[in-house]
C-alpha cells in the first residue's frame, strides 16, 4: 500500500506541474524492464529485483519506500542531465 500512496502523491504533483510530469516519465522510462512488451502485463514496469537493489543502496533496506521529496529531487536531477 505505501507504494500506491507514493504513486498517487506523485501523480497529483505531476498533474499540478507538467514539467515535473515530464521528468517523472523520463525516470519511469529509464527504470523499465528491457523487452517489457514480451512479458505480462505488457507495461514498461521496473524489475522488482532492480527496485529492491535501488532501495537497498539508497536507504539500507530493500523494502523501503522513498519519500515523495526524494523521488521528485531525483526526477528533477535526471531532467537536467543531457
C-alpha positions as CSV (number, residue, x, y, z in Angstrom):
1,X,0.0,0.0,0.0
2,X,2.8,2.5,0.7
3,X,3.9,2.3,-3.0
4,X,0.3,3.1,-4.1
5,X,0.4,6.1,-1.8
6,X,3.7,7.2,-3.4
7,X,2.3,6.8,-6.9
8,X,-0.9,8.7,-6.0
9,X,1.1,11.6,-4.5
10,X,3.5,11.7,-7.5
11,X,0.6,11.6,-9.9
12,X,-1.1,14.5,-8.1
13,X,2.1,16.6,-8.2
14,X,2.6,15.7,-11.8
15,X,-0.9,16.9,-12.7
16,X,-0.2,20.2,-11.0
17,X,3.3,20.6,-12.5
18,X,3.7,19.5,-16.1
19,X,7.5,19.9,-16.1
20,X,7.7,17.6,-13.2
21,X,5.5,15.1,-15.1
22,X,7.9,15.0,-17.9
23,X,10.8,14.4,-15.5
24,X,8.9,11.6,-13.7
25,X,8.0,9.9,-17.0
26,X,11.7,10.1,-18.0
27,X,12.7,8.4,-14.8
28,X,9.9,5.7,-15.2
29,X,11.1,5.0,-18.7
30,X,14.7,4.6,-17.6
31,X,13.7,2.1,-14.9
32,X,11.6,-0.1,-17.2
33,X,12.5,-3.8,-17.9
34,X,14.1,-4.3,-21.2
35,X,11.9,-6.3,-23.5
36,X,8.8,-5.4,-21.4
37,X,6.5,-5.9,-24.3
38,X,7.2,-9.7,-24.2
39,X,6.0,-10.1,-20.6
40,X,2.6,-9.9,-19.0
41,X,1.2,-7.3,-18.1
42,X,2.9,-5.8,-21.2
43,X,3.6,-2.5,-19.4
44,X,7.0,-0.7,-19.1
45,X,7.3,-1.5,-15.4
46,X,10.6,-1.7,-13.5
47,X,12.1,-5.0,-12.4
48,X,11.2,-5.8,-8.8
49,X,14.8,-7.1,-8.2
50,X,16.2,-3.8,-9.6
51,X,13.9,-1.7,-7.4
52,X,14.8,-3.6,-4.3
53,X,18.5,-3.2,-5.1
54,X,18.0,0.6,-5.6
55,X,16.1,0.9,-2.3
56,X,18.8,-1.1,-0.5
57,X,21.6,1.1,-1.9
58,X,19.7,4.3,-1.2
59,X,18.1,3.6,2.1
60,X,19.7,0.4,3.5
61,X,16.5,-1.5,3.3
62,X,15.3,-3.3,0.2
63,X,11.7,-2.8,1.4
64,X,11.9,0.9,1.8
65,X,9.5,3.2,0.1
66,X,11.2,6.5,-0.9
67,X,9.7,9.8,0.3
68,X,7.9,11.9,-2.3
69,X,10.5,14.6,-2.0
70,X,13.4,12.2,-2.8
71,X,11.7,10.9,-5.9
72,X,11.0,14.5,-7.1
73,X,14.5,15.6,-6.3
74,X,15.9,12.6,-8.3
75,X,13.5,13.2,-11.2
76,X,14.4,16.9,-11.4
77,X,18.1,16.0,-11.3
78,X,17.8,13.5,-14.1
79,X,15.8,16.1,-16.0
80,X,18.8,18.4,-16.0
81,X,21.2,15.8,-17.3
82,X,22.0,15.8,-21.0
